[in-house]
Each structure stands twice: as structure tokens, then as C-alpha cells.
Amino acid sequence: YGDGGLIVPGSQYICRAYEKTDFELIREAIATEEYRLKLDAFFDRIEFKDLTLDPARLDEIRAGNEGKTEYEDPVYICDLKVTDKEIVLLDTVLAEAFGLQLETAEPAPAG
């Protein structure tokens, strides 16, 4: 997912959408059930072809992810209202699962 357009603004690793198979592989790489539940809390499985889905909800997803999430296969979409604190949490979960380093801003000098 080298396409920066898929990365959630403010995140280092979290994408706006994952294909179903990719999301499931990511989920399997997460060591603890607690972290898997956190990931699940912020991603919804969407099948754009599902006629039972609320059209207003699909419109909201399309508007928030214009040009980035229209897939034929099921996808997992990140909550459009994810907060900065939640983004840090999700980045931490992925970094830990895959042995990645989080880039952190250097603290301001004292005084």
C-alpha cells in the first residue's frame, strides 16, 4: 500500500480501506485478542454490491473515500470519524504486529 492516498491522514500505517483478504492477514498477524478487537472496532466490512446496505451509509463512505474504495470485492473501510488518538492507537497496533517503528516528533526543548 505504497499509495499515500490510501493512508488515513495523520497515520503512518493505517489505510482507509483494505481488501478483505489483506485485512484478514493483518488481523491474523496481531498477537493479542485485545488488539484484534481494537482493529475490528474501527473497520467495517463493506460489500458495495450488497443491496441491503443503507444507501445513505454507502453515500457517506463514497464521499469520505472518493476514488479510493470502490471495489468489486468486499473491503474493510476505516471509520471516517477516527480521532487522532485512535489513529495513534491503530498505528501502534500495526507497528507492534509487524515489527515496525513509529516515527515520533522530537519533544520540544525544556524552557
Sequence and secondary structure as in RCSB ss.txt:
>XXXX:A:sequence
YGDGGLIVPGSQYICRAYEKTDFELIREAIATEEYRLKLDAFFDRIEFKDLTLDPARLDEIRAGNEGKTEYEDPV
YICDLKVTDKEIVLLDTVLAEAFGLQLETAEPAPAG
>XXXX:A:secstr
   GGGB TT SS BSEEEHHHHHHHHHH   HHHHHHHHHHEEEE TT TTS HHHHHHHHHHTTTT   SS E
EEE TT  HHHHHHHHHHHHHHHT            
